[in-house]
Amino acid sequence: MHNKNDENYIYYLVAHNLKKIRKKKGLTQRKFAELCNYSDGFIMNIESEKYHQTFSLGTLWKFAQVLDVDIKELFNPIESNKKDS
């Protein structure tokens, strides 16, 4: 479990929501990366629980645009059940 008091928790939270929304939209990491003009390695590192990949607010804004969601959706709390992971 990730510590919510750790400043890196926000990256974990956004990564979790990004992956969930991306999959719901039927996009592979590669296709999503292409649509965002980022490398697929960058997207893979963001979504990976093994790496700590930072990103900018501008990047979040771009993700929200490409996914056609309000940027706030990337900050939704993670539900305690893991069935949507």
N, C-alpha and C positions, 0 to 999 in steps of 0.2 A: 504494500500500500504506500502511496506517495503522501508525504507530509504536507498538509495544506498550509502550514506556516512557513514552508521553504519557498523562497522567491522563485525557484525553478518549477514549482507546481503549476504555474500558469501555462508554461510550455507543454507540460503533460496534459493539462486540461484541454487546451486548444488542439493539440495533436489528436487526442481521443475524439473530439467532436469533428475535426476535419476528416478523419478516416471514416467515421460513421456517416457523415453527410455525403462524402465522396462516393462511398459504396452505395448508399441509398439512391444516388443520382446515376448509378451504373457506370461510373468512370473508373478506369484502372489508374494506378499511380502514373504510369507513362502518359496516358492520354491527358490526365489532369495537369501534369507537368508541362506538356506541350501547349495546352490552352492558356496556361499562366506564363509561358515563356521562361520557365525555370527548368533546371535539369531534373531528370527523374531521380537521380541520386539525392538531390536536395529534398525532394518530397519524401523519399524513402527514409532519409535520416530524421526528418520531422516526425514521421509516424512511428518510427522505431522506438521501442522502449529501452534499447541497448545504448543508444546515442543521445546526447543532449545537443540538439540543434537549435540555435537561437534564430530569430527572424524579426523583421521590423513590423511596425504598424502598417506601413505601406504594403508589405507582403500580405498581412491579414486582410487588408482592404481588397487587394487583388483576388485573394482566395474567395472572399465573400461575393465579389462581382462574378467570378467565373462560375461559382456554385449557385448563383442567383438566390442568395439568402441574405438576411440582415446580419451584419457583422456580429451582433449580439449573440447569434446562435452558436458562434464559435466559443462562447464563454458559458454555455449552459452547464449547470452542475452535472456531475457524473452520478447516475443512479447507482445504488448499491448492488443491484443485480447485474451480472455480467453477460446477460443473454444478448445485448446489443453490441458487444465488442467485436 
